[in-house]
Amino acid sequence: MIARLTGAIAIAAEEEFDPDTVTPGVWGFVVTFALMVVVVLLILDMVRRIRRTNYRAEVRERLEVERLEAEVLGDQGVAPDVPSPSPNADDDESGPGAASAR
C-alpha cells in the first residue's frame, strides 16, 4: 500500500505543472458568484433581524417606563391621565353646578 502511494507521488512529481491550464473555469465562477449572493442575502437578513430585535427592546423599555410611571402616580393617589384642577376652578361659572347655583 505504501509502495503504491510513493509510486503515485513519484509520477505526480515527474509531471510538469502548467499554471495556465489549471483554472476554475466557468463553473468555478458560477459557484463562487452564487456563494457570494447567498452570503450577501444572509447578511441582509441578519441586519434586518438585529434591527427588529433592537426596536423591540426599545419598545419594551418604553412600556416598562410607562408602567412604572403609572404605578408611581397610582401610589400617590393621582390618576395618570387626569389633569390636575386649575387654581381658578372656583371662579369658573361654566361647570355643572353653575346652573343650580343661580
Secondary structure, DSSP 8 states (H G I E B T S, - for coil): -HHHHHHHHHHHHHS---TTT---HHHHHHHHHHHHHHHHHHHHHHHHHHHHHHHHHHHHHHHHHHHHHHHHHHHTT--TTS----TTTTT--SSTTHHHH-
